[in-house]
Amino acid sequence: MAIKQTIFRRVESILGALLVALGIIFLLNNVDALLTSVSPAASAAQDDTTSALLGFGLAGLHAVQSYTFDRAHFFSALHGILVSFWPLALVLIGMVLMRDFFAQCFAAHKTRAGS
């Protein structure tokens, strides 16, 4: 019985590591696509921090205005943002699957630090 649990934990940790790796790859791919589409605007505003802060403030006010007067558009945009970060779900699930692996690593570290 103990051997089956050990094998299950190892398979669970391997699956968790695979999900974390895939999630990070997909997330970086999404960020790369975002940066290539925003890079002309970012390079123009890179020199002036005040204009960047002003842009964030105006974007926040636009979000509040959209939420107040056009909730369907607001929730559609929010849905698009959340869908673009779906790889984070893979990373989180992978981390949960690897919890036994991390517990063993921290326990080994504590025993080495205590001696």
Jmol script that loads the backbone (N, CA, C; Angstrom):
load data "model"
ATOM      1  N   MET A   1       0.823  -1.199   0.000  1.00  0.00           N
ATOM      2  CA  MET A   1       0.000   0.000   0.000  1.00  0.00           C
ATOM      3  C   MET A   1       0.867   1.263   0.000  1.00  0.00           C
ATOM      4  N   ALA A   2       1.957   1.206   0.765  1.00  0.00           N
ATOM      5  CA  ALA A   2       2.840   2.369   0.832  1.00  0.00           C
ATOM      6  C   ALA A   2       3.522   2.617  -0.507  1.00  0.00           C
ATOM      7  N   ILE A   3       3.804   1.539  -1.246  1.00  0.00           N
ATOM      8  CA  ILE A   3       4.454   1.683  -2.547  1.00  0.00           C
ATOM      9  C   ILE A   3       3.509   2.358  -3.530  1.00  0.00           C
ATOM     10  N   LYS A   4       2.218   2.004  -3.482  1.00  0.00           N
ATOM     11  CA  LYS A   4       1.239   2.630  -4.374  1.00  0.00           C
ATOM     12  C   LYS A   4       1.105   4.119  -4.076  1.00  0.00           C
ATOM     13  N   GLN A   5       1.126   4.490  -2.799  1.00  0.00           N
ATOM     14  CA  GLN A   5       1.046   5.906  -2.442  1.00  0.00           C
ATOM     15  C   GLN A   5       2.274   6.661  -2.919  1.00  0.00           C
ATOM     16  N   THR A   6       3.439   6.040  -2.795  1.00  0.00           N
ATOM     17  CA  THR A   6       4.671   6.691  -3.245  1.00  0.00           C
ATOM     18  C   THR A   6       4.650   6.893  -4.760  1.00  0.00           C
ATOM     19  N   ILE A   7       4.222   5.869  -5.481  1.00  0.00           N
ATOM     20  CA  ILE A   7       4.139   5.990  -6.945  1.00  0.00           C
ATOM     21  C   ILE A   7       3.119   7.054  -7.328  1.00  0.00           C
ATOM     22  N   PHE A   8       1.969   7.066  -6.642  1.00  0.00           N
ATOM     23  CA  PHE A   8       0.948   8.069  -6.934  1.00  0.00           C
ATOM     24  C   PHE A   8       1.465   9.477  -6.673  1.00  0.00           C
ATOM     25  N   ARG A   9       2.212   9.667  -5.578  1.00  0.00           N
ATOM     26  CA  ARG A   9       2.768  10.987  -5.272  1.00  0.00           C
ATOM     27  C   ARG A   9       3.774  11.425  -6.324  1.00  0.00           C
ATOM     28  N   ARG A  10       4.589  10.471  -6.807  1.00  0.00           N
ATOM     29  CA  ARG A  10       5.571  10.816  -7.831  1.00  0.00           C
ATOM     30  C   ARG A  10       4.885  11.196  -9.139  1.00  0.00           C
ATOM     31  N   VAL A  11       3.879  10.421  -9.525  1.00  0.00           N
ATOM     32  CA  VAL A  11       3.150  10.733 -10.755  1.00  0.00           C
ATOM     33  C   VAL A  11       2.438  12.075 -10.607  1.00  0.00           C
ATOM     34  N   GLU A  12       1.877  12.321  -9.429  1.00  0.00           N
ATOM     35  CA  GLU A  12       1.200  13.591  -9.161  1.00  0.00           C
ATOM     36  C   GLU A  12       2.179  14.757  -9.263  1.00  0.00           C
ATOM     37  N   SER A  13       3.383  14.592  -8.727  1.00  0.00           N
ATOM     38  CA  SER A  13       4.390  15.656  -8.793  1.00  0.00           C
ATOM     39  C   SER A  13       4.862  15.881 -10.228  1.00  0.00           C
ATOM     40  N   ILE A  14       5.028  14.804 -10.989  1.00  0.00           N
ATOM     41  CA  ILE A  14       5.450  14.942 -12.386  1.00  0.00           C
ATOM     42  C   ILE A  14       4.365  15.635 -13.192  1.00  0.00           C
ATOM     43  N   LEU A  15       3.110  15.248 -12.981  1.00  0.00           N
ATOM     44  CA  LEU A  15       2.004  15.901 -13.677  1.00  0.00           C
ATOM     45  C   LEU A  15       1.914  17.376 -13.285  1.00  0.00           C
ATOM     46  N   GLY A  16       2.135  17.676 -12.002  1.00  0.00           N
ATOM     47  CA  GLY A  16       2.132  19.064 -11.544  1.00  0.00           C
ATOM     48  C   GLY A  16       3.229  19.880 -12.201  1.00  0.00           C
ATOM     49  N   ALA A  17       4.432  19.303 -12.293  1.00  0.00           N
ATOM     50  CA  ALA A  17       5.537  20.011 -12.941  1.00  0.00           C
ATOM     51  C   ALA A  17       5.252  20.246 -14.415  1.00  0.00           C
ATOM     52  N   LEU A  18       4.625  19.264 -15.072  1.00  0.00           N
ATOM     53  CA  LEU A  18       4.270  19.416 -16.483  1.00  0.00           C
ATOM     54  C   LEU A  18       3.237  20.525 -16.661  1.00  0.00           C
ATOM     55  N   LEU A  19       2.238  20.580 -15.790  1.00  0.00           N
ATOM     56  CA  LEU A  19       1.226  21.635 -15.888  1.00  0.00           C
ATOM     57  C   LEU A  19       1.825  23.013 -15.617  1.00  0.00           C
ATOM     58  N   VAL A  20       2.724  23.103 -14.651  1.00  0.00           N
ATOM     59  CA  VAL A  20       3.385  24.382 -14.364  1.00  0.00           C
ATOM     60  C   VAL A  20       4.192  24.829 -15.578  1.00  0.00           C
ATOM     61  N   ALA A  21       4.946  23.920 -16.179  1.00  0.00           N
ATOM     62  CA  ALA A  21       5.768  24.272 -17.337  1.00  0.00           C
ATOM     63  C   ALA A  21       4.899  24.717 -18.514  1.00  0.00           C
ATOM     64  N   LEU A  22       3.838  23.966 -18.788  1.00  0.00           N
ATOM     65  CA  LEU A  22       2.955  24.351 -19.890  1.00  0.00           C
ATOM     66  C   LEU A  22       2.276  25.694 -19.626  1.00  0.00           C
ATOM     67  N   GLY A  23       1.835  25.893 -18.402  1.00  0.00           N
ATOM     68  CA  GLY A  23       1.197  27.159 -18.051  1.00  0.00           C
ATOM     69  C   GLY A  23       2.133  28.333 -18.232  1.00  0.00           C
ATOM     70  N   ILE A  24       3.378  28.182 -17.807  1.00  0.00           N
ATOM     71  CA  ILE A  24       4.347  29.273 -17.945  1.00  0.00           C
ATOM     72  C   ILE A  24       4.660  29.532 -19.418  1.00  0.00           C
ATOM     73  N   ILE A  25       4.777  28.460 -20.203  1.00  0.00           N
ATOM     74  CA  ILE A  25       5.046  28.642 -21.638  1.00  0.00           C
ATOM     75  C   ILE A  25       3.899  29.386 -22.305  1.00  0.00           C
ATOM     76  N   PHE A  26       2.657  28.958 -22.034  1.00  0.00           N
ATOM     77  CA  PHE A  26       1.505  29.626 -22.641  1.00  0.00           C
ATOM     78  C   PHE A  26       1.367  31.064 -22.148  1.00  0.00           C
ATOM     79  N   LEU A  27       1.632  31.287 -20.870  1.00  0.00           N
ATOM     80  CA  LEU A  27       1.531  32.633 -20.321  1.00  0.00           C
ATOM     81  C   LEU A  27       2.572  33.560 -20.938  1.00  0.00           C
ATOM     82  N   LEU A  28       3.790  33.085 -21.080  1.00  0.00           N
ATOM     83  CA  LEU A  28       4.826  33.906 -21.702  1.00  0.00           C
ATOM     84  C   LEU A  28       4.518  34.170 -23.171  1.00  0.00           C
ATOM     85  N   ASN A  29       3.892  33.210 -23.837  1.00  0.00           N
ATOM     86  CA  ASN A  29       3.479  33.412 -25.221  1.00  0.00           C
ATOM     87  C   ASN A  29       2.429  34.521 -25.303  1.00  0.00           C
ATOM     88  N   ASN A  30       1.469  34.519 -24.370  1.00  0.00           N
ATOM     89  CA  ASN A  30       0.454  35.583 -24.349  1.00  0.00           C
ATOM     90  C   ASN A  30       1.084  36.939 -24.053  1.00  0.00           C
ATOM     91  N   VAL A  31       2.027  36.977 -23.132  1.00  0.00           N
ATOM     92  CA  VAL A  31       2.677  38.239 -22.780  1.00  0.00           C
ATOM     93  C   VAL A  31       3.514  38.736 -23.957  1.00  0.00           C
ATOM     94  N   ASP A  32       4.180  37.810 -24.649  1.00  0.00           N
ATOM     95  CA  ASP A  32       4.978  38.205 -25.811  1.00  0.00           C
ATOM     96  C   ASP A  32       4.099  38.804 -26.905  1.00  0.00           C
ATOM     97  N   ALA A  33       2.951  38.191 -27.147  1.00  0.00           N
ATOM     98  CA  ALA A  33       2.031  38.730 -28.158  1.00  0.00           C
ATOM     99  C   ALA A  33       1.512  40.099 -27.735  1.00  0.00           C
ATOM    100  N   LEU A  34       1.242  40.267 -26.465  1.00  0.00           N
ATOM    101  CA  LEU A  34       0.779  41.559 -25.968  1.00  0.00           C
ATOM    102  C   LEU A  34       1.856  42.624 -26.127  1.00  0.00           C
ATOM    103  N   LEU A  35       3.092  42.281 -25.794  1.00  0.00           N
ATOM    104  CA  LEU A  35       4.171  43.260 -25.896  1.00  0.00           C
ATOM    105  C   LEU A  35       4.462  43.650 -27.332  1.00  0.00           C
ATOM    106  N   THR A  36       4.343  42.715 -28.256  1.00  0.00           N
ATOM    107  CA  THR A  36       4.598  43.085 -29.648  1.00  0.00           C
ATOM    108  C   THR A  36       3.500  43.992 -30.187  1.00  0.00           C
ATOM    109  N   SER A  37       2.285  43.834 -29.689  1.00  0.00           N
ATOM    110  CA  SER A  37       1.209  44.709 -30.169  1.00  0.00           C
ATOM    111  C   SER A  37       1.240  46.075 -29.497  1.00  0.00           C
ATOM    112  N   VAL A  38       1.819  46.149 -28.308  1.00  0.00           N
ATOM    113  CA  VAL A  38       1.830  47.411 -27.562  1.00  0.00           C
ATOM    114  C   VAL A  38       3.161  48.135 -27.704  1.00  0.00           C
ATOM    115  N   SER A  39       4.181  47.493 -28.223  1.00  0.00           N
ATOM    116  CA  SER A  39       5.521  48.070 -28.226  1.00  0.00           C
ATOM    117  C   SER A  39       5.630  49.434 -28.896  1.00  0.00           C
ATOM    118  N   PRO A  40       4.945  49.725 -30.003  1.00  0.00           N
ATOM    119  CA  PRO A  40       5.070  51.087 -30.548  1.00  0.00           C
ATOM    120  C   PRO A  40       4.543  52.148 -29.587  1.00  0.00           C
ATOM    121  N   ALA A  41       3.440  51.876 -28.937  1.00  0.00           N
ATOM    122  CA  ALA A  41       2.893  52.847 -27.995  1.00  0.00           C
ATOM    123  C   ALA A  41       3.751  52.933 -26.740  1.00  0.00           C
ATOM    124  N   ALA A  42       4.309  51.808 -26.316  1.00  0.00           N
ATOM    125  CA  ALA A  42       5.138  51.805 -25.113  1.00  0.00           C
ATOM    126  C   ALA A  42       6.448  52.538 -25.345  1.00  0.00           C
ATOM    127  N   SER A  43       7.020  52.391 -26.515  1.00  0.00           N
ATOM    128  CA  SER A  43       8.286  53.078 -26.776  1.00  0.00           C
ATOM    129  C   SER A  43       8.091  54.585 -26.863  1.00  0.00           C
ATOM    130  N   ALA A  44       6.925  55.028 -27.328  1.00  0.00           N
ATOM    131  CA  ALA A  44       6.668  56.461 -27.408  1.00  0.00           C
ATOM    132  C   ALA A  44       6.481  57.064 -26.021  1.00  0.00           C
ATOM    133  N   ALA A  45       5.876  56.315 -25.101  1.00  0.00           N
ATOM    134  CA  ALA A  45       5.602  56.833 -23.767  1.00  0.00           C
ATOM    135  C   ALA A  45       6.661  56.423 -22.749  1.00  0.00           C
ATOM    136  N   GLN A  46       7.716  55.749 -23.189  1.00  0.00           N
ATOM    137  CA  GLN A  46       8.716  55.250 -22.264  1.00  0.00           C
ATOM    138  C   GLN A  46       9.519  56.377 -21.621  1.00  0.00           C
ATOM    139  N   ASP A  47       9.718  57.477 -22.321  1.00  0.00           N
ATOM    140  CA  ASP A  47      10.551  58.551 -21.820  1.00  0.00           C
ATOM    141  C   ASP A  47       9.864  59.366 -20.739  1.00  0.00           C
ATOM    142  N   ASP A  48       8.561  59.442 -20.765  1.00  0.00           N
ATOM    143  CA  ASP A  48       7.850  60.319 -19.850  1.00  0.00           C
ATOM    144  C   ASP A  48       6.994  59.500 -18.888  1.00  0.00           C
ATOM    145  N   THR A  49       7.424  59.426 -17.637  1.00  0.00           N
ATOM    146  CA  THR A  49       6.697  58.653 -16.631  1.00  0.00           C
ATOM    147  C   THR A  49       5.357  59.299 -16.313  1.00  0.00           C
ATOM    148  N   THR A  50       5.304  60.597 -16.341  1.00  0.00           N
ATOM    149  CA  THR A  50       4.061  61.302 -16.038  1.00  0.00           C
ATOM    150  C   THR A  50       2.969  60.962 -17.044  1.00  0.00           C
ATOM    151  N   SER A  51       3.329  60.879 -18.309  1.00  0.00           N
ATOM    152  CA  SER A  51       2.320  60.536 -19.307  1.00  0.00           C
ATOM    153  C   SER A  51       1.849  59.095 -19.140  1.00  0.00           C
ATOM    154  N   ALA A  52       2.734  58.211 -18.696  1.00  0.00           N
ATOM    155  CA  ALA A  52       2.326  56.830 -18.447  1.00  0.00           C
ATOM    156  C   ALA A  52       1.342  56.771 -17.280  1.00  0.00           C
ATOM    157  N   LEU A  53       1.630  57.501 -16.213  1.00  0.00           N
ATOM    158  CA  LEU A  53       0.710  57.528 -15.070  1.00  0.00           C
ATOM    159  C   LEU A  53      -0.619  58.161 -15.452  1.00  0.00           C
ATOM    160  N   LEU A  54      -0.558  59.199 -16.252  1.00  0.00           N
ATOM    161  CA  LEU A  54      -1.780  59.833 -16.735  1.00  0.00           C
ATOM    162  C   LEU A  54      -2.588  58.864 -17.594  1.00  0.00           C
ATOM    163  N   GLY A  55      -1.906  58.079 -18.416  1.00  0.00           N
ATOM    164  CA  GLY A  55      -2.576  57.074 -19.246  1.00  0.00           C
ATOM    165  C   GLY A  55      -3.265  56.017 -18.406  1.00  0.00           C
ATOM    166  N   PHE A  56      -2.597  55.544 -17.331  1.00  0.00           N
ATOM    167  CA  PHE A  56      -3.227  54.576 -16.435  1.00  0.00           C
ATOM    168  C   PHE A  56      -4.441  55.178 -15.733  1.00  0.00           C
ATOM    169  N   GLY A  57      -4.332  56.426 -15.341  1.00  0.00           N
ATOM    170  CA  GLY A  57      -5.460  57.093 -14.694  1.00  0.00           C
ATOM    171  C   GLY A  57      -6.648  57.231 -15.627  1.00  0.00           C
ATOM    172  N   LEU A  58      -6.375  57.633 -16.863  1.00  0.00           N
ATOM    173  CA  LEU A  58      -7.453  57.754 -17.848  1.00  0.00           C
ATOM    174  C   LEU A  58      -8.066  56.398 -18.177  1.00  0.00           C
ATOM    175  N   ALA A  59      -7.242  55.361 -18.234  1.00  0.00           N
ATOM    176  CA  ALA A  59      -7.775  54.014 -18.474  1.00  0.00           C
ATOM    177  C   ALA A  59      -8.673  53.574 -17.316  1.00  0.00           C
ATOM    178  N   GLY A  60      -8.277  53.907 -16.088  1.00  0.00           N
ATOM    179  CA  GLY A  60      -9.118  53.590 -14.935  1.00  0.00           C
ATOM    180  C   GLY A  60     -10.441  54.331 -14.968  1.00  0.00           C
ATOM    181  N   LEU A  61     -10.385  55.618 -15.330  1.00  0.00           N
ATOM    182  CA  LEU A  61     -11.630  56.385 -15.443  1.00  0.00           C
ATOM    183  C   LEU A  61     -12.517  55.847 -16.563  1.00  0.00           C
ATOM    184  N   HIS A  62     -11.896  55.413 -17.656  1.00  0.00           N
ATOM    185  CA  HIS A  62     -12.666  54.830 -18.748  1.00  0.00           C
ATOM    186  C   HIS A  62     -13.334  53.524 -18.300  1.00  0.00           C
ATOM    187  N   ALA A  63     -12.628  52.732 -17.490  1.00  0.00           N
ATOM    188  CA  ALA A  63     -13.208  51.487 -16.970  1.00  0.00           C
ATOM    189  C   ALA A  63     -14.391  51.782 -16.056  1.00  0.00           C
ATOM    190  N   VAL A  64     -14.267  52.799 -15.200  1.00  0.00           N
ATOM    191  CA  VAL A  64     -15.376  53.175 -14.322  1.00  0.00           C
ATOM    192  C   VAL A  64     -16.561  53.676 -15.147  1.00  0.00           C
ATOM    193  N   GLN A  65     -16.285  54.487 -16.156  1.00  0.00           N
ATOM    194  CA  GLN A  65     -17.356  54.990 -17.013  1.00  0.00           C
ATOM    195  C   GLN A  65     -18.038  53.846 -17.772  1.00  0.00           C
ATOM    196  N   SER A  66     -17.257  52.923 -18.257  1.00  0.00           N
ATOM    197  CA  SER A  66     -17.821  51.783 -18.974  1.00  0.00           C
ATOM    198  C   SER A  66     -18.658  50.918 -18.049  1.00  0.00           C
ATOM    199  N   TYR A  67     -18.190  50.721 -16.816  1.00  0.00           N
ATOM    200  CA  TYR A  67     -18.955  49.928 -15.853  1.00  0.00           C
ATOM    201  C   TYR A  67     -20.266  50.622 -15.507  1.00  0.00           C
ATOM    202  N   THR A  68     -20.219  51.933 -15.391  1.00  0.00           N
ATOM    203  CA  THR A  68     -21.408  52.681 -14.998  1.00  0.00           C
ATOM    204  C   THR A  68     -22.455  52.726 -16.103  1.00  0.00           C
ATOM    205  N   PHE A  69     -22.037  52.984 -17.341  1.00  0.00           N
ATOM    206  CA  PHE A  69     -23.004  53.242 -18.402  1.00  0.00           C
ATOM    207  C   PHE A  69     -23.192  52.086 -19.396  1.00  0.00           C
ATOM    208  N   ASP A  70     -22.214  51.205 -19.519  1.00  0.00           N
ATOM    209  CA  ASP A  70     -22.322  50.126 -20.498  1.00  0.00           C
ATOM    210  C   ASP A  70     -21.747  48.848 -19.895  1.00  0.00           C
ATOM    211  N   ARG A  71     -22.514  48.235 -19.005  1.00  0.00           N
ATOM    212  CA  ARG A  71     -22.014  47.071 -18.276  1.00  0.00           C
ATOM    213  C   ARG A  71     -21.771  45.878 -19.181  1.00  0.00           C
ATOM    214  N   ALA A  72     -22.538  45.730 -20.237  1.00  0.00           N
ATOM    215  CA  ALA A  72     -22.333  44.596 -21.149  1.00  0.00           C
ATOM    216  C   ALA A  72     -20.945  44.677 -21.794  1.00  0.00           C
ATOM    217  N   HIS A  73     -20.560  45.872 -22.226  1.00  0.00           N
ATOM    218  CA  HIS A  73     -19.230  46.053 -22.814  1.00  0.00           C
ATOM    219  C   HIS A  73     -18.143  45.848 -21.771  1.00  0.00           C
ATOM    220  N   PHE A  74     -18.376  46.334 -20.559  1.00  0.00           N
ATOM    221  CA  PHE A  74     -17.403  46.185 -19.480  1.00  0.00           C
ATOM    222  C   PHE A  74     -17.153  44.709 -19.175  1.00  0.00           C
ATOM    223  N   PHE A  75     -18.236  43.938 -19.023  1.00  0.00           N
ATOM    224  CA  PHE A  75     -18.075  42.525 -18.694  1.00  0.00           C
ATOM    225  C   PHE A  75     -17.503  41.735 -19.875  1.00  0.00           C
ATOM    226  N   SER A  76     -17.781  42.167 -21.093  1.00  0.00           N
ATOM    227  CA  SER A  76     -17.186  41.535 -22.263  1.00  0.00           C
ATOM    228  C   SER A  76     -15.668  41.747 -22.263  1.00  0.00           C
ATOM    229  N   ALA A  77     -15.247  42.958 -21.971  1.00  0.00           N
ATOM    230  CA  ALA A  77     -13.808  43.252 -21.909  1.00  0.00           C
ATOM    231  C   ALA A  77     -13.152  42.516 -20.745  1.00  0.00           C
ATOM    232  N   LEU A  78     -13.829  42.466 -19.598  1.00  0.00           N
ATOM    233  CA  LEU A  78     -13.292  41.744 -18.445  1.00  0.00           C
ATOM    234  C   LEU A  78     -13.160  40.255 -18.757  1.00  0.00           C
ATOM    235  N   HIS A  79     -14.143  39.711 -19.454  1.00  0.00           N
ATOM    236  CA  HIS A  79     -14.080  38.307 -19.855  1.00  0.00           C
ATOM    237  C   HIS A  79     -12.883  38.060 -20.765  1.00  0.00           C
ATOM    238  N   GLY A  80     -12.643  38.963 -21.691  1.00  0.00           N
ATOM    239  CA  GLY A  80     -11.487  38.828 -22.575  1.00  0.00           C
ATOM    240  C   GLY A  80     -10.171  38.859 -21.819  1.00  0.00           C
ATOM    241  N   ILE A  81     -10.090  39.710 -20.815  1.00  0.00           N
ATOM    242  CA  ILE A  81      -8.869  39.785 -20.009  1.00  0.00           C
ATOM    243  C   ILE A  81      -8.666  38.501 -19.220  1.00  0.00           C
ATOM    244  N   LEU A  82      -9.731  38.005 -18.612  1.00  0.00           N
ATOM    245  CA  LEU A  82      -9.611  36.781 -17.817  1.00  0.00           C
ATOM    246  C   LEU A  82      -9.296  35.569 -18.681  1.00  0.00           C
ATOM    247  N   VAL A  83      -9.844  35.510 -19.876  1.00  0.00           N
ATOM    248  CA  VAL A  83      -9.551  34.394 -20.773  1.00  0.00           C
ATOM    249  C   VAL A  83      -8.090  34.420 -21.198  1.00  0.00           C
ATOM    250  N   SER A  84      -7.519  35.600 -21.348  1.00  0.00           N
ATOM    251  CA  SER A  84      -6.122  35.676 -21.771  1.00  0.00           C
ATOM    252  C   SER A  84      -5.166  35.190 -20.686  1.00  0.00           C
ATOM    253  N   PHE A  85      -5.617  35.116 -19.448  1.00  0.00           N
ATOM    254  CA  PHE A  85      -4.761  34.635 -18.365  1.00  0.00           C
ATOM    255  C   PHE A  85      -5.113  33.223 -17.920  1.00  0.00           C
ATOM    256  N   TRP A  86      -5.728  32.409 -18.798  1.00  0.00           N
ATOM    257  CA  TRP A  86      -6.068  31.045 -18.433  1.00  0.00           C
ATOM    258  C   TRP A  86      -4.846  30.195 -18.111  1.00  0.00           C
ATOM    259  N   PRO A  87      -3.658  30.479 -18.635  1.00  0.00           N
ATOM    260  CA  PRO A  87      -2.512  29.653 -18.242  1.00  0.00           C
ATOM    261  C   PRO A  87      -2.180  29.751 -16.755  1.00  0.00           C
ATOM    262  N   LEU A  88      -2.606  30.823 -16.098  1.00  0.00           N
ATOM    263  CA  LEU A  88      -2.374  30.905 -14.652  1.00  0.00           C
ATOM    264  C   LEU A  88      -3.104  29.789 -13.920  1.00  0.00           C
ATOM    265  N   ALA A  89      -4.248  29.373 -14.443  1.00  0.00           N
ATOM    266  CA  ALA A  89      -4.970  28.254 -13.836  1.00  0.00           C
ATOM    267  C   ALA A  89      -4.132  26.983 -13.923  1.00  0.00           C
ATOM    268  N   LEU A  90      -3.447  26.769 -15.053  1.00  0.00           N
ATOM    269  CA  LEU A  90      -2.569  25.603 -15.176  1.00  0.00           C
ATOM    270  C   LEU A  90      -1.440  25.652 -14.160  1.00  0.00           C
ATOM    271  N   VAL A  91      -0.855  26.821 -13.992  1.00  0.00           N
ATOM    272  CA  VAL A  91       0.242  26.973 -13.037  1.00  0.00           C
ATOM    273  C   VAL A  91      -0.248  26.701 -11.614  1.00  0.00           C
ATOM    274  N   LEU A  92      -1.399  27.246 -11.260  1.00  0.00           N
ATOM    275  CA  LEU A  92      -1.924  27.034  -9.909  1.00  0.00           C
ATOM    276  C   LEU A  92      -2.278  25.574  -9.651  1.00  0.00           C
ATOM    277  N   ILE A  93      -2.904  24.919 -10.621  1.00  0.00           N
ATOM    278  CA  ILE A  93      -3.234  23.497 -10.456  1.00  0.00           C
ATOM    279  C   ILE A  93      -1.956  22.667 -10.335  1.00  0.00           C
ATOM    280  N   GLY A  94      -0.958  22.994 -11.146  1.00  0.00           N
ATOM    281  CA  GLY A  94       0.316  22.285 -11.059  1.00  0.00           C
ATOM    282  C   GLY A  94       0.990  22.472  -9.709  1.00  0.00           C
ATOM    283  N   MET A  95       0.920  23.670  -9.161  1.00  0.00           N
ATOM    284  CA  MET A  95       1.513  23.904  -7.843  1.00  0.00           C
ATOM    285  C   MET A  95       0.791  23.112  -6.751  1.00  0.00           C
ATOM    286  N   VAL A  96      -0.524  23.017  -6.877  1.00  0.00           N
ATOM    287  CA  VAL A  96      -1.282  22.227  -5.899  1.00  0.00           C
ATOM    288  C   VAL A  96      -0.897  20.757  -6.006  1.00  0.00           C
ATOM    289  N   LEU A  97      -0.723  20.262  -7.211  1.00  0.00           N
ATOM    290  CA  LEU A  97      -0.325  18.863  -7.384  1.00  0.00           C
ATOM    291  C   LEU A  97       1.081  18.601  -6.859  1.00  0.00           C
ATOM    292  N   MET A  98       1.923  19.611  -6.860  1.00  0.00           N
ATOM    293  CA  MET A  98       3.307  19.442  -6.402  1.00  0.00           C
ATOM    294  C   MET A  98       3.492  19.746  -4.919  1.00  0.00           C
ATOM    295  N   ARG A  99       2.417  19.910  -4.168  1.00  0.00           N
ATOM    296  CA  ARG A  99       2.540  20.309  -2.771  1.00  0.00           C
ATOM    297  C   ARG A  99       3.322  19.292  -1.940  1.00  0.00           C
ATOM    298  N   ASP A 100       3.171  17.982  -2.218  1.00  0.00           N
ATOM    299  CA  ASP A 100       3.928  16.971  -1.475  1.00  0.00           C
ATOM    300  C   ASP A 100       5.418  17.078  -1.776  1.00  0.00           C
ATOM    301  N   PHE A 101       5.760  17.368  -3.033  1.00  0.00           N
ATOM    302  CA  PHE A 101       7.155  17.538  -3.412  1.00  0.00           C
ATOM    303  C   PHE A 101       7.781  18.708  -2.665  1.00  0.00           C
ATOM    304  N   PHE A 102       7.052  19.826  -2.616  1.00  0.00           N
ATOM    305  CA  PHE A 102       7.567  20.995  -1.907  1.00  0.00           C
ATOM    306  C   PHE A 102       7.655  20.744  -0.405  1.00  0.00           C
ATOM    307  N   ALA A 103       6.702  20.005   0.150  1.00  0.00           N
ATOM    308  CA  ALA A 103       6.746  19.686   1.575  1.00  0.00           C
ATOM    309  C   ALA A 103       7.977  18.846   1.897  1.00  0.00           C
ATOM    310  N   GLN A 104       8.316  17.906   1.027  1.00  0.00           N
ATOM    311  CA  GLN A 104       9.515  17.093   1.239  1.00  0.00           C
ATOM    312  C   GLN A 104      10.778  17.935   1.128  1.00  0.00           C
ATOM    313  N   CYS A 105      10.804  18.847   0.171  1.00  0.00           N
ATOM    314  CA  CYS A 105      11.986  19.713   0.003  1.00  0.00           C
ATOM    315  C   CYS A 105      12.193  20.606   1.219  1.00  0.00           C
ATOM    316  N   PHE A 106      11.098  21.187   1.729  1.00  0.00           N
ATOM    317  CA  PHE A 106      11.218  22.062   2.890  1.00  0.00           C
ATOM    318  C   PHE A 106      11.562  21.275   4.149  1.00  0.00           C
ATOM    319  N   ALA A 107      11.051  20.054   4.268  1.00  0.00           N
ATOM    320  CA  ALA A 107      11.374  19.231   5.423  1.00  0.00           C
ATOM    321  C   ALA A 107      12.858  18.855   5.399  1.00  0.00           C
ATOM    322  N   ALA A 108      13.385  18.518   4.224  1.00  0.00           N
ATOM    323  CA  ALA A 108      14.809  18.202   4.112  1.00  0.00           C
ATOM    324  C   ALA A 108      15.667  19.431   4.411  1.00  0.00           C
ATOM    325  N   HIS A 109      15.206  20.592   3.979  1.00  0.00           N
ATOM    326  CA  HIS A 109      15.947  21.825   4.250  1.00  0.00           C
ATOM    327  C   HIS A 109      15.954  22.147   5.740  1.00  0.00           C
ATOM    328  N   LYS A 110      14.842  21.908   6.421  1.00  0.00           N
ATOM    329  CA  LYS A 110      14.766  22.179   7.862  1.00  0.00           C
ATOM    330  C   LYS A 110      15.673  21.230   8.639  1.00  0.00           C
ATOM    331  N   THR A 111      15.744  19.967   8.225  1.00  0.00           N
ATOM    332  CA  THR A 111      16.612  19.024   8.937  1.00  0.00           C
ATOM    333  C   THR A 111      18.076  19.369   8.732  1.00  0.00           C
ATOM    334  N   ARG A 112      18.433  19.846   7.521  1.00  0.00           N
ATOM    335  CA  ARG A 112      19.826  20.254   7.299  1.00  0.00           C
ATOM    336  C   ARG A 112      20.147  21.527   8.055  1.00  0.00           C
ATOM    337  N   ALA A 113      19.206  22.446   8.148  1.00  0.00           N
ATOM    338  CA  ALA A 113      19.454  23.700   8.855  1.00  0.00           C
ATOM    339  C   ALA A 113      19.493  23.493  10.365  1.00  0.00           C
ATOM    340  N   GLY A 114      18.766  22.501  10.844  1.00  0.00           N
ATOM    341  CA  GLY A 114      18.728  22.249  12.279  1.00  0.00           C
ATOM    342  C   GLY A 114      19.948  21.525  12.803  1.00  0.00           C
ATOM    343  N   SER A 115      20.713  20.841  11.930  1.00  0.00           N
ATOM    344  CA  SER A 115      21.857  20.059  12.413  1.00  0.00           C
ATOM    345  C   SER A 115      23.144  20.811  12.361  1.00  0.00           C
TER     346      SER A 115
END
end "model"
wireframe off; spacefill off
backbone 0.3
color backbone group
